[in-house]
Amino acid sequence: MADDFSFEITEKLGVLSEGKGGWTVELNKVSWGGRPSKWDIRPWSPDHQKMGKGITLTDDEIASLKSLLEKIS
């Protein structure tokens, strides 16, 4: 089953922070398993071959998050 795991970063939007060893927390559009790309926030190794735990959001979810964040002053 693990052999079927695949991903492709289809759009790099930006780095939110950088940690030890060059790992960065990034906002990207990622296609998981050949499915349509979704918004994704997670830590990535410098070569983008390893990743940490993150969150993947649909277009509707990212729009809701954006609305919530705009309320923060």
mmCIF file as Biopython writes it, N, C-alpha, C and O atoms, coordinates in Angstrom:
data_model
#
loop_
_atom_site.group_PDB
_atom_site.id
_atom_site.type_symbol
_atom_site.label_atom_id
_atom_site.label_alt_id
_atom_site.label_comp_id
_atom_site.label_asym_id
_atom_site.label_entity_id
_atom_site.label_seq_id
_atom_site.pdbx_PDB_ins_code
_atom_site.Cartn_x
_atom_site.Cartn_y
_atom_site.Cartn_z
_atom_site.occupancy
_atom_site.B_iso_or_equiv
_atom_site.auth_seq_id
_atom_site.auth_asym_id
_atom_site.pdbx_PDB_model_num
ATOM 1   N N  . MET A ? 1  ? 0.806   -1.194 0.000   1.0 0.0 1  A 1 
ATOM 2   C CA . MET A ? 1  ? 0.000   0.000  0.000   1.0 0.0 1  A 1 
ATOM 3   C C  . MET A ? 1  ? 0.852   1.263  0.000   1.0 0.0 1  A 1 
ATOM 4   O O  . MET A ? 1  ? 0.558   2.207  -0.734  1.0 0.0 1  A 1 
ATOM 5   N N  . ALA A ? 2  ? 1.897   1.293  0.808   1.0 0.0 2  A 1 
ATOM 6   C CA . ALA A ? 2  ? 2.746   2.481  0.895   1.0 0.0 2  A 1 
ATOM 7   C C  . ALA A ? 2  ? 3.429   2.781  -0.437  1.0 0.0 2  A 1 
ATOM 8   O O  . ALA A ? 2  ? 3.797   3.927  -0.698  1.0 0.0 2  A 1 
ATOM 9   N N  . ASP A ? 3  ? 3.602   1.759  -1.286  1.0 0.0 3  A 1 
ATOM 10  C CA . ASP A ? 3  ? 4.238   1.971  -2.580  1.0 0.0 3  A 1 
ATOM 11  C C  . ASP A ? 3  ? 3.372   2.816  -3.512  1.0 0.0 3  A 1 
ATOM 12  O O  . ASP A ? 3  ? 3.886   3.403  -4.464  1.0 0.0 3  A 1 
ATOM 13  N N  . ASP A ? 4  ? 2.056   2.888  -3.249  1.0 0.0 4  A 1 
ATOM 14  C CA . ASP A ? 4  ? 1.146   3.638  -4.096  1.0 0.0 4  A 1 
ATOM 15  C C  . ASP A ? 4  ? 1.103   5.118  -3.755  1.0 0.0 4  A 1 
ATOM 16  O O  . ASP A ? 4  ? 0.444   5.893  -4.448  1.0 0.0 4  A 1 
ATOM 17  N N  . PHE A ? 5  ? 1.799   5.521  -2.692  1.0 0.0 5  A 1 
ATOM 18  C CA . PHE A ? 5  ? 1.791   6.918  -2.253  1.0 0.0 5  A 1 
ATOM 19  C C  . PHE A ? 5  ? 2.519   7.787  -3.268  1.0 0.0 5  A 1 
ATOM 20  O O  . PHE A ? 5  ? 3.671   7.528  -3.613  1.0 0.0 5  A 1 
ATOM 21  N N  . SER A ? 6  ? 1.836   8.815  -3.738  1.0 0.0 6  A 1 
ATOM 22  C CA . SER A ? 6  ? 2.484   9.750  -4.651  1.0 0.0 6  A 1 
ATOM 23  C C  . SER A ? 6  ? 1.941   11.151 -4.406  1.0 0.0 6  A 1 
ATOM 24  O O  . SER A ? 6  ? 0.809   11.326 -3.956  1.0 0.0 6  A 1 
ATOM 25  N N  . PHE A ? 7  ? 2.761   12.134 -4.709  1.0 0.0 7  A 1 
ATOM 26  C CA . PHE A ? 7  ? 2.344   13.522 -4.582  1.0 0.0 7  A 1 
ATOM 27  C C  . PHE A ? 7  ? 3.116   14.358 -5.582  1.0 0.0 7  A 1 
ATOM 28  O O  . PHE A ? 7  ? 4.196   13.983 -6.037  1.0 0.0 7  A 1 
ATOM 29  N N  . GLU A ? 8  ? 2.530   15.508 -5.915  1.0 0.0 8  A 1 
ATOM 30  C CA . GLU A ? 8  ? 3.206   16.470 -6.783  1.0 0.0 8  A 1 
ATOM 31  C C  . GLU A ? 8  ? 2.837   17.867 -6.307  1.0 0.0 8  A 1 
ATOM 32  O O  . GLU A ? 8  ? 1.658   18.208 -6.217  1.0 0.0 8  A 1 
ATOM 33  N N  . ILE A ? 9  ? 3.847   18.673 -6.005  1.0 0.0 9  A 1 
ATOM 34  C CA . ILE A ? 9  ? 3.600   20.071 -5.685  1.0 0.0 9  A 1 
ATOM 35  C C  . ILE A ? 9  ? 3.356   20.769 -7.012  1.0 0.0 9  A 1 
ATOM 36  O O  . ILE A ? 9  ? 4.269   20.916 -7.824  1.0 0.0 9  A 1 
ATOM 37  N N  . THR A ? 10 ? 2.114   21.199 -7.228  1.0 0.0 10 A 1 
ATOM 38  C CA . THR A ? 10 ? 1.759   21.805 -8.510  1.0 0.0 10 A 1 
ATOM 39  C C  . THR A ? 10 ? 1.944   23.317 -8.519  1.0 0.0 10 A 1 
ATOM 40  O O  . THR A ? 10 ? 2.070   23.934 -9.577  1.0 0.0 10 A 1 
ATOM 41  N N  . GLU A ? 11 ? 1.958   23.916 -7.303  1.0 0.0 11 A 1 
ATOM 42  C CA . GLU A ? 11 ? 2.167   25.359 -7.207  1.0 0.0 11 A 1 
ATOM 43  C C  . GLU A ? 11 ? 2.757   25.676 -5.836  1.0 0.0 11 A 1 
ATOM 44  O O  . GLU A ? 11 ? 2.194   25.305 -4.806  1.0 0.0 11 A 1 
ATOM 45  N N  . LYS A ? 12 ? 3.889   26.361 -5.836  1.0 0.0 12 A 1 
ATOM 46  C CA . LYS A ? 12 ? 4.507   26.792 -4.582  1.0 0.0 12 A 1 
ATOM 47  C C  . LYS A ? 12 ? 4.068   28.220 -4.314  1.0 0.0 12 A 1 
ATOM 48  O O  . LYS A ? 12 ? 4.356   29.125 -5.097  1.0 0.0 12 A 1 
ATOM 49  N N  . LEU A ? 13 ? 3.359   28.420 -3.187  1.0 0.0 13 A 1 
ATOM 50  C CA . LEU A ? 13 ? 2.816   29.744 -2.886  1.0 0.0 13 A 1 
ATOM 51  C C  . LEU A ? 13 ? 3.674   30.537 -1.919  1.0 0.0 13 A 1 
ATOM 52  O O  . LEU A ? 13 ? 3.741   31.762 -2.029  1.0 0.0 13 A 1 
ATOM 53  N N  . GLY A ? 14 ? 4.334   29.877 -0.971  1.0 0.0 14 A 1 
ATOM 54  C CA . GLY A ? 14 ? 5.184   30.635 -0.074  1.0 0.0 14 A 1 
ATOM 55  C C  . GLY A ? 14 ? 5.604   29.872 1.163   1.0 0.0 14 A 1 
ATOM 56  O O  . GLY A ? 14 ? 5.028   28.841 1.513   1.0 0.0 14 A 1 
ATOM 57  N N  . VAL A ? 15 ? 6.628   30.407 1.820   1.0 0.0 15 A 1 
ATOM 58  C CA . VAL A ? 15 ? 7.177   29.833 3.052   1.0 0.0 15 A 1 
ATOM 59  C C  . VAL A ? 15 ? 6.628   30.621 4.231   1.0 0.0 15 A 1 
ATOM 60  O O  . VAL A ? 15 ? 6.712   31.849 4.261   1.0 0.0 15 A 1 
ATOM 61  N N  . LEU A ? 16 ? 6.060   29.902 5.210   1.0 0.0 16 A 1 
ATOM 62  C CA . LEU A ? 16 ? 5.533   30.532 6.418   1.0 0.0 16 A 1 
ATOM 63  C C  . LEU A ? 16 ? 6.601   30.666 7.489   1.0 0.0 16 A 1 
ATOM 64  O O  . LEU A ? 16 ? 6.624   31.650 8.229   1.0 0.0 16 A 1 
ATOM 65  N N  . SER A ? 17 ? 7.492   29.673 7.575   1.0 0.0 17 A 1 
ATOM 66  C CA . SER A ? 17 ? 8.583   29.725 8.554   1.0 0.0 17 A 1 
ATOM 67  C C  . SER A ? 17 ? 9.659   28.730 8.152   1.0 0.0 17 A 1 
ATOM 68  O O  . SER A ? 17 ? 9.436   27.843 7.327   1.0 0.0 17 A 1 
ATOM 69  N N  . GLU A ? 18 ? 10.844  28.899 8.761   1.0 0.0 18 A 1 
ATOM 70  C CA . GLU A ? 18 ? 11.962  27.977 8.517   1.0 0.0 18 A 1 
ATOM 71  C C  . GLU A ? 18 ? 12.472  27.472 9.857   1.0 0.0 18 A 1 
ATOM 72  O O  . GLU A ? 18 ? 12.624  28.240 10.808  1.0 0.0 18 A 1 
ATOM 73  N N  . GLY A ? 19 ? 12.734  26.175 9.921   1.0 0.0 19 A 1 
ATOM 74  C CA . GLY A ? 19 ? 13.205  25.569 11.157  1.0 0.0 19 A 1 
ATOM 75  C C  . GLY A ? 19 ? 14.596  25.000 11.021  1.0 0.0 19 A 1 
ATOM 76  O O  . GLY A ? 19 ? 15.319  25.303 10.072  1.0 0.0 19 A 1 
ATOM 77  N N  . LYS A ? 20 ? 14.965  24.169 11.985  1.0 0.0 20 A 1 
ATOM 78  C CA . LYS A ? 20 ? 16.284  23.544 12.004  1.0 0.0 20 A 1 
ATOM 79  C C  . LYS A ? 20 ? 16.482  22.656 10.781  1.0 0.0 20 A 1 
ATOM 80  O O  . LYS A ? 20 ? 15.539  22.038 10.287  1.0 0.0 20 A 1 
ATOM 81  N N  . GLY A ? 21 ? 17.689  22.603 10.314  1.0 0.0 21 A 1 
ATOM 82  C CA . GLY A ? 21 ? 18.018  21.723 9.202   1.0 0.0 21 A 1 
ATOM 83  C C  . GLY A ? 21 ? 17.463  22.157 7.869   1.0 0.0 21 A 1 
ATOM 84  O O  . GLY A ? 21 ? 17.488  21.388 6.908   1.0 0.0 21 A 1 
ATOM 85  N N  . GLY A ? 22 ? 16.955  23.389 7.790   1.0 0.0 22 A 1 
ATOM 86  C CA . GLY A ? 22 ? 16.451  23.891 6.521   1.0 0.0 22 A 1 
ATOM 87  C C  . GLY A ? 22 ? 15.021  23.512 6.206   1.0 0.0 22 A 1 
ATOM 88  O O  . GLY A ? 22 ? 14.512  23.870 5.144   1.0 0.0 22 A 1 
ATOM 89  N N  . TRP A ? 23 ? 14.354  22.789 7.109   1.0 0.0 23 A 1 
ATOM 90  C CA . TRP A ? 23 ? 12.952  22.448 6.886   1.0 0.0 23 A 1 
ATOM 91  C C  . TRP A ? 23 ? 12.128  23.735 6.900   1.0 0.0 23 A 1 
ATOM 92  O O  . TRP A ? 23 ? 12.390  24.641 7.692   1.0 0.0 23 A 1 
ATOM 93  N N  . THR A ? 24 ? 11.130  23.806 6.018   1.0 0.0 24 A 1 
ATOM 94  C CA . THR A ? 24 ? 10.277  24.981 5.939   1.0 0.0 24 A 1 
ATOM 95  C C  . THR A ? 24 ? 8.812   24.572 6.018   1.0 0.0 24 A 1 
ATOM 96  O O  . THR A ? 24 ? 8.418   23.529 5.496   1.0 0.0 24 A 1 
ATOM 97  N N  . VAL A ? 25 ? 8.007   25.408 6.678   1.0 0.0 25 A 1 
ATOM 98  C CA . VAL A ? 25 ? 6.564   25.228 6.668   1.0 0.0 25 A 1 
ATOM 99  C C  . VAL A ? 25 ? 6.066   26.062 5.497   1.0 0.0 25 A 1 
ATOM 100 O O  . VAL A ? 25 ? 6.330   27.262 5.419   1.0 0.0 25 A 1 
ATOM 101 N N  . GLU A ? 26 ? 5.339   25.413 4.581   1.0 0.0 26 A 1 
ATOM 102 C CA . GLU A ? 26 ? 4.966   26.070 3.329   1.0 0.0 26 A 1 
ATOM 103 C C  . GLU A ? 26 ? 3.474   25.955 3.045   1.0 0.0 26 A 1 
ATOM 104 O O  . GLU A ? 26 ? 2.800   25.030 3.499   1.0 0.0 26 A 1 
ATOM 105 N N  . LEU A ? 27 ? 2.980   26.928 2.278   1.0 0.0 27 A 1 
ATOM 106 C CA . LEU A ? 27 ? 1.647   26.864 1.690   1.0 0.0 27 A 1 
ATOM 107 C C  . LEU A ? 27 ? 1.840   26.547 0.214   1.0 0.0 27 A 1 
ATOM 108 O O  . LEU A ? 27 ? 2.451   27.317 -0.526  1.0 0.0 27 A 1 
ATOM 109 N N  . ASN A ? 28 ? 1.313   25.407 -0.199  1.0 0.0 28 A 1 
ATOM 110 C CA . ASN A ? 28 ? 1.443   24.956 -1.583  1.0 0.0 28 A 1 
ATOM 111 C C  . ASN A ? 28 ? 0.121   24.392 -2.072  1.0 0.0 28 A 1 
ATOM 112 O O  . ASN A ? 28 ? -0.785  24.136 -1.278  1.0 0.0 28 A 1 
ATOM 113 N N  . LYS A ? 29 ? 0.012   24.200 -3.377  1.0 0.0 29 A 1 
ATOM 114 C CA . LYS A ? 29 ? -1.059  23.393 -3.967  1.0 0.0 29 A 1 
ATOM 115 C C  . LYS A ? 29 ? -0.416  22.044 -4.272  1.0 0.0 29 A 1 
ATOM 116 O O  . LYS A ? 29 ? 0.608   21.973 -4.952  1.0 0.0 29 A 1 
ATOM 117 N N  . VAL A ? 30 ? -1.033  20.965 -3.757  1.0 0.0 30 A 1 
ATOM 118 C CA . VAL A ? 30 ? -0.446  19.634 -3.894  1.0 0.0 30 A 1 
ATOM 119 C C  . VAL A ? 30 ? -1.492  18.663 -4.432  1.0 0.0 30 A 1 
ATOM 120 O O  . VAL A ? 30 ? -2.638  18.647 -3.984  1.0 0.0 30 A 1 
ATOM 121 N N  . SER A ? 31 ? -1.075  17.864 -5.394  1.0 0.0 31 A 1 
ATOM 122 C CA . SER A ? 31 ? -1.893  16.766 -5.910  1.0 0.0 31 A 1 
ATOM 123 C C  . SER A ? 31 ? -1.456  15.495 -5.201  1.0 0.0 31 A 1 
ATOM 124 O O  . SER A ? 31 ? -0.296  15.094 -5.297  1.0 0.0 31 A 1 
ATOM 125 N N  . TRP A ? 32 ? -2.378  14.862 -4.494  1.0 0.0 32 A 1 
ATOM 126 C CA . TRP A ? 32 ? -2.100  13.617 -3.771  1.0 0.0 32 A 1 
ATOM 127 C C  . TRP A ? 32 ? -2.668  12.453 -4.561  1.0 0.0 32 A 1 
ATOM 128 O O  . TRP A ? 32 ? -3.862  12.421 -4.860  1.0 0.0 32 A 1 
ATOM 129 N N  . GLY A ? 33 ? -1.816  11.499 -4.899  1.0 0.0 33 A 1 
ATOM 130 C CA . GLY A ? 33 ? -2.276  10.301 -5.609  1.0 0.0 33 A 1 
ATOM 131 C C  . GLY A ? 33 ? -2.890  10.579 -6.958  1.0 0.0 33 A 1 
ATOM 132 O O  . GLY A ? 33 ? -3.771  9.842  -7.400  1.0 0.0 33 A 1 
ATOM 133 N N  . GLY A ? 34 ? -2.437  11.640 -7.630  1.0 0.0 34 A 1 
ATOM 134 C CA . GLY A ? 34 ? -2.936  11.957 -8.966  1.0 0.0 34 A 1 
ATOM 135 C C  . GLY A ? 34 ? -4.283  12.661 -8.973  1.0 0.0 34 A 1 
ATOM 136 O O  . GLY A ? 34 ? -4.833  12.930 -10.041 1.0 0.0 34 A 1 
ATOM 137 N N  . ARG A ? 35 ? -4.829  12.965 -7.785  1.0 0.0 35 A 1 
ATOM 138 C CA . ARG A ? 35 ? -6.111  13.667 -7.714  1.0 0.0 35 A 1 
ATOM 139 C C  . ARG A ? 35 ? -5.896  15.164 -7.914  1.0 0.0 35 A 1 
ATOM 140 O O  . ARG A ? 35 ? -4.760  15.636 -7.886  1.0 0.0 35 A 1 
ATOM 141 N N  . PRO A ? 36 ? -6.987  15.918 -8.118  1.0 0.0 36 A 1 
ATOM 142 C CA . PRO A ? 36 ? -6.842  17.379 -8.288  1.0 0.0 36 A 1 
ATOM 143 C C  . PRO A ? 36 ? -6.129  18.017 -7.096  1.0 0.0 36 A 1 
ATOM 144 O O  . PRO A ? 36 ? -6.261  17.559 -5.961  1.0 0.0 36 A 1 
ATOM 145 N N  . SER A ? 37 ? -5.383  19.066 -7.368  1.0 0.0 37 A 1 
ATOM 146 C CA . SER A ? 37 ? -4.603  19.760 -6.336  1.0 0.0 37 A 1 
ATOM 147 C C  . SER A ? 37 ? -5.502  20.389 -5.292  1.0 0.0 37 A 1 
ATOM 148 O O  . SER A ? 37 ? -6.599  20.863 -5.587  1.0 0.0 37 A 1 
ATOM 149 N N  . LYS A ? 38 ? -4.999  20.379 -4.044  1.0 0.0 38 A 1 
ATOM 150 C CA . LYS A ? 38 ? -5.667  21.049 -2.933  1.0 0.0 38 A 1 
ATOM 151 C C  . LYS A ? 38 ? -4.645  21.929 -2.236  1.0 0.0 38 A 1 
ATOM 152 O O  . LYS A ? 38 ? -3.439  21.764 -2.421  1.0 0.0 38 A 1 
ATOM 153 N N  . TRP A ? 39 ? -5.136  22.868 -1.433  1.0 0.0 39 A 1 
ATOM 154 C CA . TRP A ? 39 ? -4.276  23.735 -0.635  1.0 0.0 39 A 1 
ATOM 155 C C  . TRP A ? 39 ? -3.648  22.896 0.464   1.0 0.0 39 A 1 
ATOM 156 O O  . TRP A ? 39 ? -4.312  22.033 1.038   1.0 0.0 39 A 1 
ATOM 157 N N  . ASP A ? 40 ? -2.384  23.136 0.764   1.0 0.0 40 A 1 
ATOM 158 C CA . ASP A ? 40 ? -1.673  22.283 1.707   1.0 0.0 40 A 1 
ATOM 159 C C  . ASP A ? 40 ? -0.696  23.120 2.534   1.0 0.0 40 A 1 
ATOM 160 O O  . ASP A ? 40 ? 0.083   23.902 1.988   1.0 0.0 40 A 1 
ATOM 161 N N  . ILE A ? 41 ? -0.748  22.947 3.860   1.0 0.0 41 A 1 
ATOM 162 C CA . ILE A ? 41 ? 0.189   23.603 4.776   1.0 0.0 41 A 1 
ATOM 163 C C  . ILE A ? 41 ? 0.890   22.514 5.563   1.0 0.0 41 A 1 
ATOM 164 O O  . ILE A ? 41 ? 0.243   21.759 6.290   1.0 0.0 41 A 1 
ATOM 165 N N  . ARG A ? 42 ? 2.228   22.421 5.424   1.0 0.0 42 A 1 
ATOM 166 C CA . ARG A ? 42 ? 2.993   21.405 6.152   1.0 0.0 42 A 1 
ATOM 167 C C  . ARG A ? 42 ? 4.488   21.694 6.065   1.0 0.0 42 A 1 
ATOM 168 O O  . ARG A ? 42 ? 4.923   22.467 5.212   1.0 0.0 42 A 1 
ATOM 169 N N  . PRO A ? 43 ? 5.276   21.077 6.948   1.0 0.0 43 A 1 
ATOM 170 C CA . PRO A ? 43 ? 6.732   21.203 6.867   1.0 0.0 43 A 1 
ATOM 171 C C  . PRO A ? 43 ? 7.300   20.317 5.749   1.0 0.0 43 A 1 
ATOM 172 O O  . PRO A ? 43 ? 6.835   19.201 5.520   1.0 0.0 43 A 1 
ATOM 173 N N  . TRP A ? 44 ? 8.301   20.842 5.073   1.0 0.0 44 A 1 
ATOM 174 C CA . TRP A ? 44 ? 8.990   20.118 4.003   1.0 0.0 44 A 1 
ATOM 175 C C  . TRP A ? 44 ? 10.489  20.151 4.235   1.0 0.0 44 A 1 
ATOM 176 O O  . TRP A ? 44 ? 11.032  21.142 4.723   1.0 0.0 44 A 1 
ATOM 177 N N  . SER A ? 45 ? 11.157  19.050 3.879   1.0 0.0 45 A 1 
ATOM 178 C CA . SER A ? 45 ? 12.620  19.017 3.910   1.0 0.0 45 A 1 
ATOM 179 C C  . SER A ? 45 ? 13.137  19.912 2.782   1.0 0.0 45 A 1 
ATOM 180 O O  . SER A ? 45 ? 12.387  20.247 1.865   1.0 0.0 45 A 1 
ATOM 181 N N  . PRO A ? 46 ? 14.416  20.300 2.845   1.0 0.0 46 A 1 
ATOM 182 C CA . PRO A ? 46 ? 14.963  21.188 1.805   1.0 0.0 46 A 1 
ATOM 183 C C  . PRO A ? 46 ? 14.799  20.657 0.378   1.0 0.0 46 A 1 
ATOM 184 O O  . PRO A ? 46 ? 14.624  21.442 -0.554  1.0 0.0 46 A 1 
ATOM 185 N N  . ASP A ? 47 ? 14.855  19.328 0.198   1.0 0.0 47 A 1 
ATOM 186 C CA . ASP A ? 47 ? 14.727  18.766 -1.159  1.0 0.0 47 A 1 
ATOM 187 C C  . ASP A ? 47 ? 13.291  18.376 -1.510  1.0 0.0 47 A 1 
ATOM 188 O O  . ASP A ? 47 ? 13.040  17.842 -2.590  1.0 0.0 47 A 1 
ATOM 189 N N  . HIS A ? 48 ? 12.357  18.639 -0.610  1.0 0.0 48 A 1 
ATOM 190 C CA . HIS A ? 48 ? 10.935  18.324 -0.794  1.0 0.0 48 A 1 
ATOM 191 C C  . HIS A ? 48 ? 10.663  16.835 -1.015  1.0 0.0 48 A 1 
ATOM 192 O O  . HIS A ? 48 ? 9.653   16.471 -1.618  1.0 0.0 48 A 1 
ATOM 193 N N  . GLN A ? 49 ? 11.559  15.976 -0.530  1.0 0.0 49 A 1 
ATOM 194 C CA . GLN A ? 49 ? 11.355  14.529 -0.626  1.0 0.0 49 A 1 
ATOM 195 C C  . GLN A ? 49 ? 10.726  13.969 0.645   1.0 0.0 49 A 1 
ATOM 196 O O  . GLN A ? 49 ? 10.156  12.878 0.629   1.0 0.0 49 A 1 
ATOM 197 N N  . LYS A ? 50 ? 10.830  14.722 1.760   1.0 0.0 50 A 1 
ATOM 198 C CA . LYS A ? 50 ? 10.235  14.319 3.029   1.0 0.0 50 A 1 
ATOM 199 C C  . LYS A ? 50 ? 9.314   15.431 3.498   1.0 0.0 50 A 1 
ATOM 200 O O  . LYS A ? 50 ? 9.518   16.604 3.186   1.0 0.0 50 A 1 
ATOM 201 N N  . MET A ? 51 ? 8.290   15.036 4.260   1.0 0.0 51 A 1 
ATOM 202 C CA . MET A ? 51 ? 7.333   16.018 4.761   1.0 0.0 51 A 1 
ATOM 203 C C  . MET A ? 51 ? 6.905   15.653 6.164   1.0 0.0 51 A 1 
ATOM 204 O O  . MET A ? 51 ? 7.012   14.503 6.589   1.0 0.0 51 A 1 
ATOM 205 N N  . GLY A ? 52 ? 6.420   16.653 6.873   1.0 0.0 52 A 1 
ATOM 206 C CA . GLY A ? 52 ? 5.862   16.437 8.192   1.0 0.0 52 A 1 
ATOM 207 C C  . GLY A ? 52 ? 4.349   16.404 8.113   1.0 0.0 52 A 1 
ATOM 208 O O  . GLY A ? 52 ? 3.762   16.489 7.034   1.0 0.0 52 A 1 
ATOM 209 N N  . LYS A ? 53 ? 3.730   16.280 9.276   1.0 0.0 53 A 1 
ATOM 210 C CA . LYS A ? 53 ? 2.272   16.287 9.328   1.0 0.0 53 A 1 
ATOM 211 C C  . LYS A ? 53 ? 1.771   17.676 8.974   1.0 0.0 53 A 1 
ATOM 212 O O  . LYS A ? 53 ? 2.378   18.682 9.340   1.0 0.0 53 A 1 
ATOM 213 N N  . GLY A ? 54 ? 0.668   17.717 8.265   1.0 0.0 54 A 1 
ATOM 214 C CA . GLY A ? 54 ? 0.124   18.998 7.846   1.0 0.0 54 A 1 
ATOM 215 C C  . GLY A ? 54 ? -1.372  18.945 7.700   1.0 0.0 54 A 1 
ATOM 216 O O  . GLY A ? 54 ? -2.038  18.048 8.219   1.0 0.0 54 A 1 
ATOM 217 N N  . ILE A ? 55 ? -1.887  19.912 6.992   1.0 0.0 55 A 1 
ATOM 218 C CA . ILE A ? 55 ? -3.321  20.018 6.753   1.0 0.0 55 A 1 
ATOM 219 C C  . ILE A ? 55 ? -3.542  20.296 5.274   1.0 0.0 55 A 1 
ATOM 220 O O  . ILE A ? 55 ? -2.822  21.085 4.662   1.0 0.0 55 A 1 
ATOM 221 N N  . THR A ? 56 ? -4.544  19.640 4.712   1.0 0.0 56 A 1 
ATOM 222 C CA . THR A ? 56 ? -4.914  19.827 3.320   1.0 0.0 56 A 1 
ATOM 223 C C  . THR A ? 56 ? -6.338  20.368 3.287   1.0 0.0 56 A 1 
ATOM 224 O O  . THR A ? 56 ? -7.230  19.841 3.952   1.0 0.0 56 A 1 
ATOM 225 N N  . LEU A ? 57 ? -6.540  21.422 2.506   1.0 0.0 57 A 1 
ATOM 226 C CA . LEU A ? 57 ? -7.825  22.113 2.473   1.0 0.0 57 A 1 
ATOM 227 C C  . LEU A ? 57 ? -8.372  22.210 1.053   1.0 0.0 57 A 1 
ATOM 228 O O  . LEU A ? 57 ? -7.618  22.356 0.090   1.0 0.0 57 A 1 
ATOM 229 N N  . THR A ? 58 ? -9.697  22.125 0.940   1.0 0.0 58 A 1 
ATOM 230 C CA . THR A ? 58 ? -10.362 22.339 -0.350  1.0 0.0 58 A 1 
ATOM 231 C C  . THR A ? 58 ? -10.425 23.836 -0.624  1.0 0.0 58 A 1 
ATOM 232 O O  . THR A ? 58 ? -10.071 24.639 0.238   1.0 0.0 58 A 1 
ATOM 233 N N  . ASP A ? 59 ? -10.872 24.215 -1.812  1.0 0.0 59 A 1 
ATOM 234 C CA . ASP A ? 59 ? -11.029 25.633 -2.143  1.0 0.0 59 A 1 
ATOM 235 C C  . ASP A ? 59 ? -12.016 26.308 -1.187  1.0 0.0 59 A 1 
ATOM 236 O O  . ASP A ? 59 ? -11.775 27.431 -0.745  1.0 0.0 59 A 1 
ATOM 237 N N  . ASP A ? 60 ? -13.122 25.636 -0.866  1.0 0.0 60 A 1 
ATOM 238 C CA . ASP A ? 60 ? -14.113 26.203 0.057   1.0 0.0 60 A 1 
ATOM 239 C C  . ASP A ? 60 ? -13.528 26.381 1.456   1.0 0.0 60 A 1 
ATOM 240 O O  . ASP A ? 60 ? -13.782 27.391 2.112   1.0 0.0 60 A 1 
ATOM 241 N N  . GLU A ? 61 ? -12.748 25.406 1.914   1.0 0.0 61 A 1 
ATOM 242 C CA . GLU A ? 61 ? -12.146 25.489 3.241   1.0 0.0 61 A 1 
ATOM 243 C C  . GLU A ? 61 ? -11.115 26.610 3.324   1.0 0.0 61 A 1 
ATOM 244 O O  . GLU A ? 61 ? -11.054 27.314 4.332   1.0 0.0 61 A 1 
ATOM 245 N N  . ILE A ? 62 ? -10.307 26.788 2.285   1.0 0.0 62 A 1 
ATOM 246 C CA . ILE A ? 62 ? -9.298  27.850 2.316   1.0 0.0 62 A 1 
ATOM 247 C C  . ILE A ? 62 ? -9.982  29.221 2.264   1.0 0.0 62 A 1 
ATOM 248 O O  . ILE A ? 62 ? -9.500  30.176 2.873   1.0 0.0 62 A 1 
ATOM 249 N N  . ALA A ? 63 ? -11.104 29.321 1.539   1.0 0.0 63 A 1 
ATOM 250 C CA . ALA A ? 63 ? -11.853 30.580 1.498   1.0 0.0 63 A 1 
ATOM 251 C C  . ALA A ? 63 ? -12.422 30.902 2.882   1.0 0.0 63 A 1 
ATOM 252 O O  . ALA A ? 63 ? -12.403 32.059 3.301   1.0 0.0 63 A 1 
ATOM 253 N N  . SER A ? 64 ? -12.923 29.902 3.588   1.0 0.0 64 A 1 
ATOM 254 C CA . SER A ? 64 ? -13.431 30.104 4.948   1.0 0.0 64 A 1 
ATOM 255 C C  . SER A ? 64 ? -12.307 30.504 5.890   1.0 0.0 64 A 1 
ATOM 256 O O  . SER A ? 64 ? -12.484 31.391 6.724   1.0 0.0 64 A 1 
ATOM 257 N N  . LEU A ? 65 ? -11.149 29.857 5.764   1.0 0.0 65 A 1 
ATOM 258 C CA . LEU A ? 65 ? -9.999  30.204 6.592   1.0 0.0 65 A 1 
ATOM 259 C C  . LEU A ? 65 ? -9.571  31.648 6.339   1.0 0.0 65 A 1 
ATOM 260 O O  . LEU A ? 65 ? -9.277  32.386 7.279   1.0 0.0 65 A 1 
ATOM 261 N N  . LYS A ? 66 ? -9.538  32.047 5.070   1.0 0.0 66 A 1 
ATOM 262 C CA . LYS A ? 66 ? -9.171  33.415 4.712   1.0 0.0 66 A 1 
ATOM 263 C C  . LYS A ? 66 ? -10.123 34.409 5.365   1.0 0.0 66 A 1 
ATOM 264 O O  . LYS A ? 66 ? -9.681  35.423 5.906   1.0 0.0 66 A 1 
ATOM 265 N N  . SER A ? 67 ? -11.417 34.134 5.322   1.0 0.0 67 A 1 
ATOM 266 C CA . SER A ? 67 ? -12.406 35.024 5.952   1.0 0.0 67 A 1 
ATOM 267 C C  . SER A ? 67 ? -12.177 35.126 7.449   1.0 0.0 67 A 1 
ATOM 268 O O  . SER A ? 67 ? -12.267 36.214 8.018   1.0 0.0 67 A 1 
ATOM 269 N N  . LEU A ? 68 ? -11.884 34.015 8.087   1.0 0.0 68 A 1 
ATOM 270 C CA . LEU A ? 68 ? -11.627 34.028 9.521   1.0 0.0 68 A 1 
ATOM 271 C C  . LEU A ? 68 ? -10.364 34.819 9.858   1.0 0.0 68 A 1 
ATOM 272 O O  . LEU A ? 68 ? -10.349 35.594 10.814  1.0 0.0 68 A 1 
ATOM 273 N N  . LEU A ? 69 ? -9.322  34.623 9.082   1.0 0.0 69 A 1 
ATOM 274 C CA . LEU A ? 69 ? -8.058  35.324 9.329   1.0 0.0 69 A 1 
ATOM 275 C C  . LEU A ? 69 ? -8.181  36.831 9.122   1.0 0.0 69 A 1 
ATOM 276 O O  . LEU A ? 69 ? -7.511  37.611 9.798   1.0 0.0 69 A 1 
ATOM 277 N N  . GLU A ? 70 ? -9.033  37.236 8.190   1.0 0.0 70 A 1 
ATOM 278 C CA . GLU A ? 70 ? -9.228  38.666 7.951   1.0 0.0 70 A 1 
ATOM 279 C C  . GLU A ? 70 ? -9.864  39.366 9.145   1.0 0.0 70 A 1 
ATOM 280 O O  . GLU A ? 70 ? -9.748  40.584 9.275   1.0 0.0 70 A 1 
ATOM 281 N N  . LYS A ? 71 ? -10.538 38.614 10.024  1.0 0.0 71 A 1 
ATOM 282 C CA . LYS A ? 71 ? -11.183 39.178 11.203  1.0 0.0 71 A 1 
ATOM 283 C C  . LYS A ? 71 ? -10.191 39.434 12.342  1.0 0.0 71 A 1 
ATOM 284 O O  . LYS A ? 71 ? -10.503 40.145 13.297  1.0 0.0 71 A 1 
ATOM 285 N N  . ILE A ? 72 ? -8.998  38.852 12.231  1.0 0.0 72 A 1 
ATOM 286 C CA . ILE A ? 72 ? -7.971  39.023 13.262  1.0 0.0 72 A 1 
ATOM 287 C C  . ILE A ? 72 ? -7.297  40.378 13.054  1.0 0.0 72 A 1 
ATOM 288 O O  . ILE A ? 72 ? -6.864  40.713 11.951  1.0 0.0 72 A 1 
ATOM 289 N N  . SER A ? 73 ? -7.219  41.137 14.125  1.0 0.0 73 A 1 
ATOM 290 C CA . SER A ? 73 ? -6.575  42.459 13.970  1.0 0.0 73 A 1 
ATOM 291 C C  . SER A ? 73 ? -5.243  42.507 14.682  1.0 0.0 73 A 1 
ATOM 292 O O  . SER A ? 73 ? -4.566  43.535 14.657  1.0 0.0 73 A 1 
#
